Amino acid sequence: MLEESSTSKEFSDSRASPRDTALTIDHDHTEKLSRKIRVATGGTLGIQAQNAFNDNFVKFVLVGLALMVARESLIGRHIEIITSSILPIPFILFAPMAGYLADRFSKRSVMLVALVAQTLIFAIIWAGLQLRDIRIALLGFLLLSVQSTLFSPAKFGIVKELVGSRRLGMVAGWMGMATMIAILAGMTMGGRMFSLMNTKTGDAWTAASLLVIWAGVASLIPLRLIKLIPRTPAHPQLPFSRSILWEHFLHLARALKIRPLRISMLGLAYFWFVSYLMGLFTINLGSELFPDNGAKAAAAASTMYLMIGIGIIAGSLGVSLCSRRGIAMWLVPVGAAGMGLAILPVALLETGGWGFYVGLVMLGVFGGAFNVPLTAFLQDQADPEHRGRVLAANNLLTASSGIFAGALVLGLKALAIPTCAQMLWIIPPSLVVAGLLWLFPAHRQL
């Protein structure tokens, strides 16, 4: 049994309220989902993928731009730390509000407002580029991260409401795969298209402006897809209070008192810690390969992350296939150990060689095997009325891991440790995490 306390009762309950299970309770006992729910699930995956694409596309355009026009400034010297830190900071500041909104209102409505905001934010980024002020553009990127923060609990929480528990592992695998494809496409296209557009126009600011316009137009597509999703339950009985603005630490502390949630949340935090590290490492490796060409450096970094993403796609697909009858939690410790071992060829072999890229792909494969089951398990364990806040608390934890990753890389850079040597730091904790998860799996109830 789970720990007996009012805290555990608040965050985890196997009994869902009739209001919340209206869309899911029948799905767990039928062989096929209705066509309406299948279409809605596809629309949700498409919306999530587009949001992930935009974040990463703009990130790599701005990285390339900063390396071109502000290399000698503080922003240019630490652009990889700045852009990677901008993403998690809003999750730390606004996670409780995001969780409350996803619990209080229909998750579909929250997603709609976030999608409209996304398009408006692109206009701010474009204005900064027109004024040739990288600071305004980065402010727009920060607002884009705030939008993602408000969007996240709703997009993840709506999945179980649509498909139910039995199919959650499989759909989570699809979502992981679709999200990674979008991240890869965003990174690869952002880096490479900026390089090509910069060559064509001969002006980095103009190149970035044109690409942001293109991304802004593409952001209108989800406003059509959202119409495919039915209105999901709201919980008007949940009152708002000012304390919600700082209660995320309490939500996190309460969730961590429940053993299955604690293990899965800490595991996910470690996965994102490694992900943030690899994002920083690839940008640094690109800069080391092309120290005098920021556009080519961004393109090289995006190619490296492409290899990781291809692996994550394959790993997520494998998890989805293994989870047709339930969440395949046995893959989690295997994934953790594999992530640690896959770093060896990446760190020790020649950067850009075939062994280096094989290592990146395998890192992604094992990363998918580690992340997807934990994500599905966390969604399944949280009770309906608090699912949004549990997911927001998890976002707080994973965002904090991003800040820690940025601080670690900044310190290692100050010590003049080569990037390849920095990557070796991932191996010991990965093996420790694998061992702990093998001994104390999240799904083993107390």
Rosetta blueprint (number, residue, H / E / L):
1 M L
2 L L
3 E L
4 E L
5 S L
6 S H
7 T H
8 S H
9 K H
10 E H
11 F H
12 S L
13 D L
14 S L
15 R L
16 A L
17 S L
18 P L
19 R L
20 D H
21 T H
22 A H
23 L H
24 T L
25 I L
26 D L
27 H H
28 D H
29 H H
30 T L
31 E L
32 K L
33 L L
34 S L
35 R H
36 K H
37 I H
38 R H
39 V H
40 A H
41 T H
42 G H
43 G H
44 T H
45 L H
46 G H
47 I H
48 Q H
49 A H
50 Q H
51 N H
52 A H
53 F H
54 N H
55 D H
56 N H
57 F H
58 V H
59 K H
60 F H
61 V H
62 L H
63 V H
64 G H
65 L H
66 A H
67 L H
68 M H
69 V H
70 A L
71 R L
72 E L
73 S L
74 L H
75 I H
76 G H
77 R H
78 H L
79 I H
80 E H
81 I H
82 I H
83 T H
84 S H
85 S H
86 I H
87 L L
88 P L
89 I H
90 P H
91 F H
92 I H
93 L H
94 F H
95 A H
96 P H
97 M H
98 A H
99 G H
100 Y H
101 L H
102 A H
103 D H
104 R H
105 F L
106 S L
107 K H
108 R H
109 S H
110 V H
111 M H
112 L H
113 V H
114 A H
115 L H
116 V H
117 A H
118 Q H
119 T H
120 L H
121 I H
122 F H
123 A H
124 I H
125 I H
126 W H
127 A H
128 G H
129 L H
130 Q H
131 L L
132 R L
133 D L
134 I H
135 R H
136 I H
137 A H
138 L H
139 L H
140 G H
141 F H
142 L H
143 L H
144 L H
145 S H
146 V H
147 Q H
148 S H
149 T H
150 L H
151 F H
152 S H
153 P H
154 A H
155 K H
156 F H
157 G H
158 I H
159 V H
160 K H
161 E H
162 L H
163 V H
164 G L
165 S L
166 R L
167 R L
168 L H
169 G H
170 M H
171 V H
172 A H
173 G H
174 W H
175 M H
176 G H
177 M H
178 A H
179 T H
180 M H
181 I H
182 A H
183 I H
184 L H
185 A H
186 G H
187 M H
188 T H
189 M H
190 G H
191 G H
192 R H
193 M H
194 F H
195 S H
196 L H
197 M H
198 N H
199 T H
200 K H
201 T H
202 G L
203 D L
204 A H
205 W H
206 T H
207 A H
208 A H
209 S H
210 L H
211 L H
212 V H
213 I H
214 W H
215 A H
216 G H
217 V H
218 A H
219 S L
220 L L
221 I H
222 P H
223 L H
224 R H
225 L H
226 I H
227 K H
228 L H
229 I L
230 P L
231 R L
232 T L
233 P L
234 A L
235 H L
236 P L
237 Q L
238 L L
239 P L
240 F L
241 S L
242 R H
243 S H
244 I H
245 L H
246 W H
247 E L
248 H H
249 F H
250 L H
251 H H
252 L H
253 A H
254 R H
255 A H
256 L H
257 K L
258 I L
259 R H
260 P H
261 L H
262 R H
263 I H
264 S H
265 M H
266 L H
267 G H
268 L H
269 A H
270 Y H
271 F H
272 W H
273 F H
274 V H
275 S H
276 Y H
277 L H
278 M H
279 G H
280 L H
281 F H
282 T H
283 I H
284 N H
285 L H
286 G H
287 S H
288 E H
289 L H
290 F L
291 P L
292 D L
293 N L
294 G H
295 A H
296 K H
297 A H
298 A H
299 A H
300 A H
301 A H
302 S H
303 T H
304 M H
305 Y H
306 L H
307 M H
308 I H
309 G H
310 I H
311 G H
312 I H
313 I H
314 A H
315 G H
316 S H
317 L H
318 G H
319 V H
320 S H
321 L H
322 C H
323 S L
324 R L
325 R L
326 G L
327 I L
328 A L
329 M L
330 W L
331 L H
332 V H
333 P H
334 V H
335 G H
336 A H
337 A H
338 G H
339 M H
340 G H
341 L H
342 A H
343 I H
344 L H
345 P H
346 V H
347 A H
348 L H
349 L L
350 E L
351 T L
352 G L
353 G L
354 W H
355 G H
356 F H
357 Y H
358 V H
359 G H
360 L H
361 V H
362 M H
363 L H
364 G H
365 V H
366 F H
367 G H
368 G H
369 A H
370 F H
371 N H
372 V H
373 P H
374 L H
375 T H
376 A H
377 F H
378 L H
379 Q H
380 D H
381 Q H
382 A L
383 D L
384 P H
385 E H
386 H H
387 R H
388 G H
389 R H
390 V H
391 L H
392 A H
393 A H
394 N H
395 N H
396 L H
397 L H
398 T H
399 A H
400 S H
401 S H
402 G H
403 I H
404 F H
405 A H
406 G H
407 A H
408 L H
409 V H
410 L H
411 G H
412 L H
413 K H
414 A H
415 L L
416 A L
417 I L
418 P L
419 T H
420 C H
421 A H
422 Q H
423 M H
424 L H
425 W H
426 I H
427 I H
428 P H
429 P H
430 S H
431 L H
432 V H
433 V H
434 A H
435 G H
436 L H
437 L H
438 W H
439 L H
440 F L
441 P L
442 A L
443 H L
444 R L
445 Q L
446 L L
